Amino acid sequence: YTEVARRDPDEEGAGVSGSVSSEDFPTSFTRGQKRRQNALCPRSYVLRRRFTLAGVMGLFLLAATIATLELGRRRGHLASSFGVDDCEGGCKNGPLTVTTWNMAAINNNPFEYWITYDDDPRYEEIMVDVEKFLEEPGERDIAVKDVFKPKEFEKLKAKMAEVGWPDITDYWKNELKNRKIISEFMKDPLLGSKRLISMPDRVTNTINVVDSDEPVCRPTVINMYSEDLSNLDTWFVKWITFMFEDSVRIPISETEFEETVPYKMLQPISKAKYPDITEDEAARSLPIQTLCGAIFDAILVHMMNTIVEPPVWQGLKKKMVENLNKQKVPHTVEILKRSYSGSDIIALQEVSSSFVITAQHEFADHYHVVPPSEIDASRDQNSILLLSKARFPNGATSEITDLVHKSFPEGVKVPVATGDILAVTAMDASGNDYVIASFHGDTNGLATIPVVDAILQTMASTNFLANHKLIFGMDANTYEHGEAGKKQDVLEFASHFVSKGLSSCWGDTPNPENYTTFNARTYLQTQLNKACKSSEKREKGDVNPKDFILFANEQFEVVHTLKDNTGDKKYIEDMAFPTLNFPSDHGILSTVLKERE
């Protein structure tokens, strides 16, 4: 028995070895050739045991996979396979797929915010070296006059005299030239609060012009300027030519432009608005801010060429500019087409007028592209909508943005600007009426609740809107930890919209730690008091739950919601973005809604 039991009964000769007959065993341990051919399942005890174990393990793995996918779906990391992007350009009926995205890149300074740059570790090394240069300068904290030299001041002084500005030689000698470049200039809080550095940078850093698709940039490290800055002499010739000689044509409306020179764009700094500035500095603020701006740019060029070879940092900058700035629109279009072409509604915020034109061409086959009737020409940040031609054959039937503005409480100043709100009506292919809105909140989120209330008030007080269904995609600019009257708390916002009969893609009580932004300032920008060390990006950065899709709770329920900071319907937690492949500092949200029975 022992000898036979050691064999698989199916093996040739099993059951007839030695003196033990196969007849001494139960029939289930014996096999005839004919019986094996007719068996529906293995009769071998060993094979049955193996198949049973494999079946149990298969069921376990299937259950674990389903549980993992469901958990990912609920947390917004994975898309469900049901009802998502089944129809290119949206579906005619069935569940409603809504996507919202604040698609703006941070600004035209590719170095301002920490990004995830997996392709080249030198990026992180350079940014950490910049941080050390400014935090621990040591012997490198030399005098201003050793970087921005007296000969440069004299040339600048002559140019400023030519345009009729007052002389500031005394200010140069007594206030600036002997300061240490880091501890006494770059990190002087008064220069910051007086706006003597940030004001000229804001005005002249990047200038949009009417005769080119690309802006004109001041010769500095912190914008898209692409020419050589490998030494201070080269930099200064280009800088002073730009400020005082180069003519630019800037748009002043959709059809008009003004020809000017960059120095003429500078604005006086008012003591009433910036009380830290002295009366004398305010009176001579144009030449003083110009001088401070020149010193600031000179220090940046000096610093970068000190910590790394010019071809290295300039090469990295060129690649970053190409991906984050110049290719921003193509990257955005490609992401929307690749991953969100099945959306019925796409709400976009902080959209440039040039993107509107591009979208009208790129999405014409499947979407009505709906910009606001009043485009923001100066800030160039607009909320727009893309409505599926399959779902909404006639597109937007009317714009009600003006009615929303008129619904703000009288005498209450709501911090919204032209282009921040777009609200329209639309009818779907089944005859259902909608109010669809896209909104970009102010930095502190203080306009978000008033705007929601204004839309609801507009719908309630306008007869023809009474039976419309609301879909509202927004960058609410809410915070995990708010401050009453200063920053909008996300749970306070949720409590408010629930009290108005609304719900969100994140439910009635959103998780305050369900972040849709992760950005942190570097040391390569004008406001060093807001800079985050490489080790503090998570703690001191803007990591908050800012983006929402709202709807009436009695009308819709959420099938699922995803968030995305890769462009591939995936969200990588604790990753700073934008990245070279994802051109925005806000994640994308996409939710599938079904009508309640």
Backbone torsions as a table, in degrees:
resi	resn	phi	psi	omega
1	TYR	NA	-40.4	-178.8
2	THR	-64.7	-41.4	-178.6
3	GLU	-65.4	-40.5	-179.0
4	VAL	-72.4	-39.7	-178.1
5	ALA	-63.7	-23.8	179.4
6	ARG	-75.3	-12.5	-179.1
7	ARG	-100.4	155.3	167.4
8	ASP	-73.7	126.6	-178.5
9	PRO	-59.2	-19.2	178.4
10	ASP	-79.4	-14.5	-178.1
11	GLU	-65.5	149.8	-178.5
12	GLU	-62.0	127.7	178.6
13	GLY	90.2	-5.6	180.0
14	ALA	-65.7	140.9	177.8
15	GLY	89.9	-6.0	180.0
16	VAL	-125.9	10.1	-177.2
17	SER	-78.0	144.5	174.4
18	GLY	63.0	-147.1	-176.8
19	SER	-94.5	3.4	-176.6
20	VAL	-94.2	128.1	-178.0
21	SER	-92.7	149.8	176.7
22	SER	-64.8	-18.9	179.4
23	GLU	-70.8	-14.8	179.9
24	ASP	-78.9	-2.9	-175.9
25	PHE	-116.1	159.5	175.2
26	PRO	-61.1	153.7	-176.1
27	THR	-61.8	-25.1	-179.5
28	SER	-69.0	-13.5	178.2
29	PHE	-95.5	0.7	-178.2
30	THR	-120.2	150.4	-179.3
31	ARG	-135.0	129.5	166.7
32	GLY	-98.0	154.6	-177.4
33	GLN	-59.5	-39.2	-178.1
34	LYS	-68.1	-40.9	-179.1
35	ARG	-65.0	-39.0	178.8
36	ARG	-60.6	-36.8	-178.4
37	GLN	-69.2	-30.6	-175.9
38	ASN	-93.5	-8.5	-175.9
39	ALA	-70.9	136.6	177.5
40	LEU	-81.7	-22.7	177.3
41	CYS	-142.6	159.6	-176.6
42	PRO	-58.5	134.0	178.0
43	ARG	-92.5	-14.6	179.3
44	SER	-65.1	132.1	177.9
45	TYR	-60.0	-41.6	-178.3
46	VAL	-66.3	-44.6	-179.9
47	LEU	-67.3	-40.3	178.1
48	ARG	-60.6	-40.3	179.7
49	ARG	-65.4	-40.1	178.8
50	ARG	-66.8	-44.1	-179.9
51	PHE	-65.0	-38.9	178.6
52	THR	-63.2	-45.7	178.8
53	LEU	-62.0	-41.6	179.2
54	ALA	-64.4	-39.8	179.1
55	GLY	-64.2	-42.6	178.8
56	VAL	-63.1	-44.2	179.4
57	MET	-64.8	-38.7	178.3
58	GLY	-62.5	-44.5	178.2
59	LEU	-63.3	-38.6	178.9
60	PHE	-63.8	-45.6	-180.0
61	LEU	-65.4	-38.9	177.9
62	LEU	-62.5	-44.7	179.4
63	ALA	-63.9	-41.2	180.0
64	ALA	-65.4	-39.4	178.7
65	THR	-64.2	-45.2	179.3
66	ILE	-62.0	-43.2	179.6
67	ALA	-63.4	-41.0	180.0
68	THR	-65.1	-44.4	178.9
69	LEU	-64.2	-39.3	179.9
70	GLU	-66.7	-40.6	178.2
71	LEU	-64.2	-42.5	177.5
72	GLY	-63.6	-39.1	179.4
73	ARG	-63.6	-44.7	-177.5
74	ARG	-66.4	-32.2	-179.9
75	ARG	-85.6	-3.3	175.1
76	GLY	85.7	10.7	-178.5
77	HIS	-89.0	-23.6	-176.9
78	LEU	-127.3	149.2	174.8
79	ALA	-86.8	144.9	169.7
80	SER	-73.3	154.4	178.1
81	SER	-89.0	1.1	-176.2
82	PHE	-102.0	121.2	172.6
83	GLY	74.3	14.1	-178.1
84	VAL	-111.2	120.4	174.0
85	ASP	55.3	28.3	177.0
86	ASP	-70.4	-24.7	-178.1
87	CYS	-121.6	120.3	176.1
88	GLU	-64.4	129.7	-177.4
89	GLY	78.0	18.5	178.2
90	GLY	89.3	164.7	-178.3
91	CYS	-106.0	152.5	-177.8
92	LYS	-70.6	-34.4	179.1
93	ASN	-150.6	-173.0	-176.9
94	GLY	88.5	-163.9	-179.7
95	PRO	-56.1	150.8	-176.7
96	LEU	-100.8	122.3	179.2
97	THR	-100.9	121.1	-175.6
98	VAL	-122.0	131.9	179.6
99	THR	-124.1	141.3	175.3
100	THR	-135.1	144.2	-177.5
101	TRP	-157.7	120.6	164.8
102	ASN	-80.6	104.7	-167.8
103	MET	-95.2	6.3	-176.2
104	ALA	-70.6	134.1	164.5
105	ALA	-70.3	163.6	-170.9
106	ILE	-64.7	-54.3	171.1
107	ASN	-172.0	-161.5	-174.5
108	ASN	-90.7	8.6	174.2
109	ASN	-97.3	104.5	-176.1
110	PRO	-67.0	-17.4	-178.2
111	PHE	-95.3	-5.7	-168.4
112	GLU	-63.9	-37.7	-177.1
113	TYR	-117.9	146.1	173.7
114	TRP	-60.7	132.4	174.9
115	ILE	-121.4	165.8	173.4
116	THR	-92.7	114.6	-174.3
117	TYR	-124.4	77.5	-174.2
118	ASP	-70.0	-23.0	-173.5
119	ASP	-73.0	-22.8	-174.1
120	ASP	-146.1	107.2	-178.6
121	PRO	-64.6	-14.5	-179.2
122	ARG	-65.9	-25.9	177.5
123	TYR	-58.0	-52.7	-179.5
124	GLU	-61.5	-40.6	-179.3
125	GLU	-62.5	-44.4	-179.5
126	ILE	-65.2	-43.9	-178.0
127	MET	-66.4	-35.1	175.7
128	VAL	-68.3	-37.6	177.8
129	ASP	-66.4	-36.8	174.9
130	VAL	-62.1	-44.9	177.7
131	GLU	-57.1	-46.4	-179.6
132	LYS	-66.7	-37.6	179.3
133	PHE	-59.6	-39.4	-176.4
134	LEU	-87.6	-26.8	-179.8
135	GLU	-91.7	-32.2	-178.0
136	GLU	-135.0	66.9	-172.8
137	PRO	-71.2	-32.2	-179.5
138	GLY	56.8	-128.3	-177.8
139	GLU	-70.0	-13.0	-180.0
140	ARG	-79.9	-4.4	178.7
141	ASP	-83.6	71.0	-174.8
142	ILE	-88.5	176.6	-177.4
143	ALA	-75.2	150.8	177.0
144	VAL	-54.7	-41.7	-176.8
145	LYS	-64.3	-16.9	177.5
146	ASP	-86.5	-9.0	176.5
147	VAL	-110.6	-58.2	173.0
148	PHE	-96.5	97.4	-165.7
149	LYS	-80.6	158.2	-178.5
150	PRO	-52.9	-33.5	-179.6
151	LYS	-66.5	-34.4	176.4
152	GLU	-68.4	-39.2	178.3
153	PHE	-61.2	-43.1	-178.4
154	GLU	-62.2	-40.3	177.7
155	LYS	-65.5	-41.6	178.4
156	LEU	-66.2	-41.3	178.4
157	LYS	-57.8	-43.4	-179.8
158	ALA	-63.3	-41.7	179.1
159	LYS	-64.6	-40.6	-178.7
160	MET	-68.5	-33.0	176.8
161	ALA	-67.4	-37.1	179.8
162	GLU	-60.1	-32.9	-178.0
163	VAL	-93.2	6.2	173.6
164	GLY	87.2	16.2	178.0
165	TRP	-82.9	153.1	180.0
166	PRO	-69.1	154.6	-179.9
167	ASP	-69.8	139.4	178.5
168	ILE	-128.8	28.5	178.9
169	THR	-56.5	-42.0	179.6
170	ASP	-60.6	-38.6	-179.5
171	TYR	-68.5	-40.4	175.8
172	TRP	-60.0	-48.1	-175.6
173	LYS	-72.3	-40.2	-172.9
174	ASN	-90.8	-27.4	-171.5
175	GLU	-112.8	-24.8	-167.4
176	LEU	-122.6	-47.0	-163.8
177	LYS	-64.7	-28.1	-177.7
178	ASN	-96.7	0.3	176.9
179	ARG	-67.1	151.6	171.7
180	LYS	-75.8	139.5	-170.4
181	ILE	-64.7	-30.9	-177.1
182	ILE	-99.2	-64.5	-171.9
183	SER	-66.2	-29.0	-173.6
184	GLU	-113.3	-9.9	176.5
185	PHE	-117.6	-67.3	-175.8
186	MET	-59.9	-34.3	-175.1
187	LYS	-106.6	15.1	176.9
188	ASP	-74.9	114.3	-177.5
189	PRO	-64.8	-27.7	-179.5
190	LEU	-69.6	-38.3	175.9
191	LEU	-60.2	-32.2	177.4
192	GLY	-71.6	-49.5	-177.0
193	SER	-69.0	-25.0	176.0
194	LYS	-81.3	-8.6	-179.9
195	ARG	62.7	27.3	-177.9
196	LEU	-76.4	-15.1	175.4
197	ILE	-107.3	-48.5	-174.1
198	SER	-69.3	-32.0	-177.5
199	MET	-65.6	-52.2	178.6
200	PRO	-65.3	-30.9	177.6
201	ASP	-65.9	-43.6	-178.1
202	ARG	-61.1	-38.1	-174.6
203	VAL	-78.7	-37.4	-170.9
204	THR	-112.8	-3.2	-176.8
205	ASN	-55.1	-53.7	-177.4
206	THR	-140.5	124.0	-175.4
207	ILE	-118.0	116.9	175.4
208	ASN	-74.9	132.0	-176.6
209	VAL	-122.9	158.9	-172.9
210	VAL	-83.5	-18.6	-173.1
211	ASP	-105.4	19.8	-179.9
212	SER	-156.1	145.4	175.3
213	ASP	-73.4	-21.8	-179.9
214	GLU	-104.7	143.8	-179.6
215	PRO	-74.1	165.9	172.4
216	VAL	-93.6	131.4	-174.1
217	CYS	-117.2	140.0	174.2
218	ARG	-66.7	140.8	177.9
219	PRO	-65.4	97.9	-179.8
220	THR	-156.3	168.3	179.2
221	VAL	-71.8	-34.1	-164.6
222	ILE	-98.6	45.6	169.2
223	ASN	-157.4	-161.6	-175.8
224	MET	-89.5	11.5	-179.5
225	TYR	-54.9	128.3	-169.4
226	SER	-110.7	-6.7	-178.1
227	GLU	-82.5	171.1	-172.7
228	ASP	-65.7	131.1	174.5
229	LEU	-128.2	41.8	-172.6
230	SER	-79.8	-8.9	174.6
231	ASN	-154.0	161.4	-174.0
232	LEU	-69.9	-33.8	179.6
233	ASP	-63.4	-46.2	178.1
234	THR	-60.9	-45.2	-179.2
235	TRP	-58.5	-47.3	-171.4
236	PHE	-66.2	-40.2	178.2
237	VAL	-58.4	-44.2	-179.3
238	LYS	-69.4	-37.1	-176.4
239	TRP	-67.1	-48.6	-175.9
240	ILE	-70.9	-31.1	175.0
241	THR	-65.4	-44.4	178.0
242	PHE	-59.3	-48.6	-172.7
243	MET	-69.3	-36.1	-169.0
244	PHE	-118.7	-6.7	-176.2
245	GLU	-126.5	-36.6	-175.2
246	ASP	-69.9	130.1	178.2
247	SER	-93.9	137.1	178.1
248	VAL	-129.7	148.2	177.3
249	ARG	-109.9	111.4	-174.8
250	ILE	-106.7	141.5	179.6
251	PRO	-73.4	137.7	174.7
252	ILE	-114.9	-9.2	172.1
253	SER	-161.0	-176.6	-179.5
254	GLU	-66.6	-21.8	-175.5
255	THR	-122.3	-7.0	-175.1
256	GLU	-121.7	153.6	176.3
257	PHE	-140.6	165.3	178.3
258	GLU	-128.6	134.4	177.0
259	GLU	-93.3	128.3	-175.3
260	THR	-151.2	-179.0	175.7
261	VAL	-120.2	142.4	-172.1
262	PRO	-51.2	-38.8	-177.7
263	TYR	-61.3	-28.2	-179.8
264	LYS	-72.0	-14.7	-179.4
265	MET	-82.7	-16.0	-179.9
266	LEU	-65.3	146.7	-178.4
267	GLN	-115.6	142.6	174.6
268	PRO	-58.9	148.7	178.6
269	ILE	-99.7	120.5	-173.8
270	SER	-87.7	134.2	175.4
271	LYS	-67.4	-30.4	178.8
272	ALA	-63.0	-35.4	-179.1
273	LYS	-88.9	-34.5	-179.1
274	TYR	-124.1	84.5	-169.2
275	PRO	-64.4	-17.7	-179.4
276	ASP	-72.3	-19.0	-179.3
277	ILE	-75.1	141.6	-179.5
278	THR	-78.7	165.4	178.0
279	GLU	-60.6	-41.3	-179.3
280	ASP	-65.9	-43.3	179.3
281	GLU	-64.4	-38.7	178.4
282	ALA	-64.2	-40.4	-178.8
283	ALA	-66.1	-32.2	-179.1
284	ARG	-113.7	31.2	-171.4
285	SER	-66.3	-28.8	179.9
286	LEU	-65.1	-54.3	178.4
287	PRO	-69.4	-33.5	-178.5
288	ILE	-67.6	-43.9	179.7
289	GLN	-67.7	-32.4	177.1
290	THR	-65.0	-44.1	178.2
291	LEU	-63.8	-45.7	179.7
292	CYS	-62.8	-38.2	176.9
293	GLY	-64.4	-39.0	177.9
294	ALA	-64.7	-44.1	178.9
295	ILE	-62.6	-43.4	179.3
296	PHE	-58.3	-49.5	179.7
297	ASP	-63.0	-38.7	179.3
298	ALA	-63.2	-41.1	179.5
299	ILE	-64.1	-40.2	178.9
300	LEU	-62.4	-46.2	179.1
301	VAL	-62.2	-45.3	178.1
302	HIS	-58.7	-45.8	-177.7
303	MET	-62.9	-48.5	-177.1
304	MET	-63.2	-41.0	-179.5
305	ASN	-75.4	-13.7	176.3
306	THR	-83.7	-40.7	-173.5
307	ILE	-86.1	-19.9	-177.8
308	VAL	-154.8	153.8	178.5
309	GLU	-61.7	136.5	-177.1
310	PRO	-51.4	-43.0	-179.5
311	PRO	-61.5	-27.0	-177.9
312	VAL	-71.7	-55.9	-176.2
313	TRP	-70.3	-33.5	178.8
314	GLN	-71.3	-32.6	175.6
315	GLY	-67.0	-42.7	176.8
316	LEU	-63.2	-43.6	179.7
317	LYS	-60.3	-43.0	-179.0
318	LYS	-59.2	-42.8	-179.9
319	LYS	-68.2	-39.7	178.7
320	MET	-64.4	-43.6	178.9
321	VAL	-61.2	-42.2	-178.8
322	GLU	-60.3	-44.8	-175.1
323	ASN	-83.1	-41.8	-174.9
324	LEU	-83.4	-29.3	-173.5
325	ASN	-113.3	-64.3	-173.7
326	LYS	-66.9	-34.3	-179.2
327	GLN	-99.1	11.9	-177.4
328	LYS	-58.7	-49.7	-178.1
329	VAL	-64.4	-49.3	176.6
330	PRO	-58.5	-39.6	178.4
331	HIS	-63.6	-41.9	-179.3
332	THR	-63.1	-47.1	178.8
333	VAL	-60.0	-43.5	-176.8
334	GLU	-64.2	-41.1	179.0
335	ILE	-64.1	-46.2	-179.3
336	LEU	-63.3	-40.3	179.7
337	LYS	-70.1	-41.7	-174.5
338	ARG	-73.2	-43.0	-169.3
339	SER	-109.4	-18.5	-172.2
340	TYR	-130.7	24.2	-178.1
341	SER	-71.6	-10.9	177.8
342	GLY	-92.8	3.2	-178.2
343	SER	-72.3	142.1	174.8
344	ASP	-83.6	-33.8	178.5
345	ILE	-133.0	131.0	172.8
346	ILE	-124.2	117.2	176.7
347	ALA	-101.2	123.9	-178.7
348	LEU	-119.3	144.0	179.3
349	GLN	-126.3	159.7	-177.6
350	GLU	52.8	51.4	-177.4
351	VAL	-97.5	132.7	177.6
352	SER	-77.7	156.5	178.2
353	SER	-63.5	-31.3	178.1
354	SER	-67.2	-35.2	177.6
355	PHE	-66.9	-36.7	177.9
356	VAL	-56.0	-45.7	180.0
357	ILE	-63.5	-43.7	178.3
358	THR	-61.8	-44.9	-178.5
359	ALA	-62.6	-38.9	-179.9
360	GLN	-62.1	-26.4	176.5
361	HIS	-87.4	-47.9	-172.2
362	GLU	-71.1	-31.8	-174.7
363	PHE	-108.9	12.5	-172.4
364	ALA	-60.9	-30.9	-176.6
365	ASP	-67.7	-31.9	-170.4
366	HIS	-122.6	-14.2	-173.5
367	TYR	-133.8	144.1	162.8
368	HIS	-83.3	121.4	177.2
369	VAL	-93.6	118.5	-171.5
370	VAL	-117.1	101.7	173.6
371	PRO	-89.7	166.0	174.1
372	PRO	-68.5	151.8	179.3
373	SER	-65.5	-28.5	177.8
374	GLU	-110.3	101.1	-178.6
375	ILE	-79.7	140.4	175.4
376	ASP	-81.8	103.7	-175.4
377	ALA	-82.4	-27.1	-175.1
378	SER	-85.3	-57.4	177.9
379	ARG	-73.1	-28.8	-178.9
380	ASP	58.1	45.0	177.6
381	GLN	-130.3	107.8	-173.1
382	ASN	-128.6	147.3	171.9
383	SER	-92.3	132.3	-179.9
384	ILE	-134.0	172.1	177.4
385	LEU	-131.7	144.6	168.4
386	LEU	-115.0	118.9	-178.4
387	LEU	-111.3	127.0	-178.8
388	SER	-59.8	130.4	177.7
389	LYS	-69.6	-25.7	176.4
390	ALA	-72.1	-43.9	-177.1
391	ARG	-80.3	-39.4	-178.2
392	PHE	-123.5	79.6	-172.2
393	PRO	-55.9	-33.3	-176.7
394	ASN	-97.1	4.5	-179.6
395	GLY	66.1	-148.3	178.3
396	ALA	-77.1	128.4	-179.8
397	THR	-87.4	-24.6	175.3
398	SER	-162.9	155.8	173.9
399	GLU	-104.5	131.7	-178.0
400	ILE	-118.6	18.8	-179.0
401	THR	-56.2	-42.8	-178.2
402	ASP	-63.2	-37.1	177.0
403	LEU	-64.0	-36.0	177.9
404	VAL	-64.4	-45.6	178.2
405	HIS	-59.2	-39.4	-178.7
406	LYS	-72.1	-12.3	-179.3
407	SER	-90.6	-2.1	173.7
408	PHE	-64.7	145.1	179.6
409	PRO	-56.9	137.4	-179.3
410	GLU	-63.6	133.2	178.4
411	GLY	83.9	-2.9	179.1
412	VAL	-102.8	124.5	-179.5
413	LYS	-87.5	114.8	178.3
414	VAL	-101.4	125.3	-174.3
415	PRO	-75.2	71.2	173.6
416	VAL	-120.3	148.6	179.8
417	ALA	-118.1	167.4	177.1
418	THR	-55.8	131.2	178.5
419	GLY	93.3	-12.6	-178.1
420	ASP	-69.5	-32.9	-176.5
421	ILE	-115.5	135.4	166.2
422	LEU	-133.1	123.6	176.9
423	ALA	-131.6	129.1	-178.0
424	VAL	-135.3	165.0	169.4
425	THR	-106.2	153.1	178.4
426	ALA	-156.6	153.2	176.3
427	MET	-118.3	131.3	-179.9
428	ASP	-83.1	178.0	-173.8
429	ALA	-66.6	-17.3	178.8
430	SER	-95.4	2.3	178.3
431	GLY	90.9	9.3	178.3
432	ASN	-82.9	135.9	-179.1
433	ASP	-94.4	140.4	-178.0
434	TYR	-130.7	149.8	157.2
435	VAL	-106.6	123.5	-176.8
436	ILE	-122.5	130.8	-174.1
437	ALA	-135.2	152.3	173.9
438	SER	-132.1	135.7	-172.6
439	PHE	-147.0	137.8	173.3
440	HIS	-113.4	114.3	-178.3
441	GLY	-76.1	160.4	174.9
442	ASP	-67.0	168.0	-173.1
443	THR	-54.1	-37.9	-176.0
444	ASN	-96.1	0.3	176.5
445	GLY	73.9	13.3	-174.7
446	LEU	-75.7	-15.8	177.9
447	ALA	-88.6	-11.6	-169.5
448	THR	-64.5	-51.8	179.4
449	ILE	-63.0	-46.7	177.3
450	PRO	-58.4	-35.5	179.8
451	VAL	-70.2	-42.5	176.1
452	VAL	-59.1	-46.5	179.5
453	ASP	-61.5	-39.5	-178.1
454	ALA	-66.3	-38.6	178.1
455	ILE	-66.5	-44.2	178.7
456	LEU	-64.1	-39.4	177.9
457	GLN	-64.5	-40.7	177.5
458	THR	-60.1	-45.0	-179.0
459	MET	-66.6	-38.0	-177.1
460	ALA	-73.6	-30.9	-173.1
461	SER	-98.5	-2.7	-178.6
462	THR	-112.1	117.1	-171.5
463	ASN	-54.3	-46.0	-173.7
464	PHE	-73.8	-5.5	178.9
465	LEU	-102.0	-0.8	-169.1
466	ALA	-58.5	-37.1	-175.3
467	ASN	-103.7	15.7	-179.7
468	HIS	-80.0	150.4	176.3
469	LYS	-97.1	137.5	-176.1
470	LEU	-97.5	130.5	168.9
471	ILE	-128.2	124.7	-169.3
472	PHE	-136.9	106.6	175.7
473	GLY	-97.5	135.3	-173.0
474	MET	-154.3	150.9	159.7
475	ASP	-94.4	97.0	-174.5
476	ALA	-77.0	-15.8	-176.7
477	ASN	52.1	46.8	175.3
478	THR	-93.0	162.1	-172.2
479	TYR	-126.3	148.4	175.9
480	GLU	-58.8	-42.2	178.1
481	HIS	-125.0	100.8	-179.2
482	GLY	-86.3	173.9	174.6
483	GLU	-132.4	126.9	-176.2
484	ALA	-54.8	124.2	178.3
485	GLY	77.5	-3.3	-177.5
486	LYS	-122.6	-45.1	179.3
487	LYS	-139.3	134.8	-175.3
488	GLN	-76.3	116.4	177.6
489	ASP	-73.0	137.7	-174.0
490	VAL	-67.6	-39.0	-179.6
491	LEU	-71.5	-32.8	175.1
492	GLU	-65.0	-41.8	176.6
493	PHE	-60.5	-45.3	-179.4
494	ALA	-62.9	-44.3	178.6
495	SER	-58.1	-37.4	-178.9
496	HIS	-69.7	-48.6	-176.2
497	PHE	-69.0	-30.0	175.6
498	VAL	-65.4	-38.7	178.9
499	SER	-64.5	-18.6	179.2
500	LYS	-96.8	8.3	178.4
501	GLY	85.7	13.6	-179.6
502	LEU	-102.6	160.2	169.4
503	SER	-133.5	179.7	-175.5
504	SER	-135.1	169.1	175.5
505	CYS	-60.3	-20.7	178.5
506	TRP	-100.5	11.2	-179.7
507	GLY	88.1	-173.1	-178.6
508	ASP	-77.5	-25.5	-179.2
509	THR	-127.7	85.5	-177.8
510	PRO	-64.6	147.6	176.2
511	ASN	-72.9	117.9	-179.3
512	PRO	-61.0	-17.1	179.8
513	GLU	-98.2	10.2	176.1
514	ASN	-89.8	81.0	-168.5
515	TYR	-78.2	147.6	173.3
516	THR	-123.0	2.1	172.5
517	THR	-133.3	151.2	171.9
518	PHE	-155.5	89.4	176.1
519	ASN	-137.2	151.3	-177.6
520	ALA	-147.4	137.0	-178.6
521	ARG	-73.7	143.4	173.1
522	THR	-89.7	-168.5	176.6
523	TYR	-92.9	-0.5	-179.8
524	LEU	-97.9	66.4	177.4
525	GLN	-163.9	173.3	-168.0
526	THR	-81.0	-17.5	-176.5
527	GLN	-109.8	82.3	-175.2
528	LEU	-65.9	-22.5	177.7
529	ASN	-65.9	-16.5	178.5
530	LYS	-101.3	2.8	-177.7
531	ALA	-71.7	145.2	177.3
532	CYS	-112.4	132.7	174.0
533	LYS	-65.2	159.4	-178.9
534	SER	-59.4	-28.0	-179.3
535	SER	-87.8	-2.6	-174.6
536	GLU	-120.7	15.5	-176.5
537	LYS	-58.7	-41.3	-178.2
538	ARG	-72.1	-43.3	-174.0
539	GLU	-74.2	-37.3	-173.0
540	LYS	-110.1	-1.0	-179.5
541	GLY	-82.9	178.3	176.2
542	ASP	-89.8	88.9	-178.9
543	VAL	-119.3	97.5	-168.4
544	ASN	-148.6	160.4	177.8
545	PRO	-89.8	88.4	-166.5
546	LYS	-103.6	-19.0	-167.3
547	ASP	-113.1	141.3	-173.1
548	PHE	-145.0	156.1	164.6
549	ILE	-124.4	121.4	-178.0
550	LEU	-108.7	154.3	178.6
551	PHE	-162.4	165.9	178.9
552	ALA	-73.3	127.5	-175.7
553	ASN	-62.7	-32.7	-178.3
554	GLU	-77.8	-11.7	-175.8
555	GLN	-101.7	-37.2	-174.1
556	PHE	-132.1	156.9	168.3
557	GLU	-133.7	152.6	-175.5
558	VAL	-81.5	128.6	170.1
559	VAL	-82.1	-49.4	172.6
560	HIS	-168.0	162.5	177.5
561	THR	-135.2	141.4	172.6
562	LEU	-125.0	158.5	170.1
563	LYS	-127.7	158.7	-165.2
564	ASP	-152.0	123.4	171.5
565	ASN	-124.8	22.3	179.0
566	THR	-122.8	-19.0	-172.9
567	GLY	88.5	-1.0	-178.0
568	ASP	-118.5	28.0	-179.2
569	LYS	62.3	28.6	176.1
570	LYS	-127.5	147.6	177.4
571	TYR	-123.0	121.6	178.6
572	ILE	-97.0	111.4	-179.6
573	GLU	-67.5	151.2	177.4
574	ASP	61.1	27.0	174.3
575	MET	-112.2	123.4	176.1
576	ALA	-69.7	137.7	175.9
577	PHE	-145.0	155.1	23.4
578	PRO	-71.6	167.9	171.9
579	THR	-123.4	179.0	178.6
580	LEU	-65.4	-20.0	-178.5
581	ASN	-106.3	-13.9	-179.4
582	PHE	-125.7	108.6	-162.9
583	PRO	-90.1	15.9	-178.0
584	SER	-126.8	159.8	175.9
585	ASP	-96.7	7.7	173.0
586	HIS	-119.4	141.4	173.6
587	GLY	-73.9	160.7	174.7
588	ILE	-89.1	139.5	170.6
589	LEU	-113.3	141.5	173.4
590	SER	-142.1	129.8	-177.5
591	THR	-131.0	147.3	174.3
592	VAL	-107.7	125.4	-178.4
593	LEU	-115.1	142.5	170.4
594	LYS	-123.2	148.1	-179.5
595	GLU	-69.6	140.7	176.2
596	ARG	-70.2	147.7	179.1
597	GLU	-65.7	NA	NA
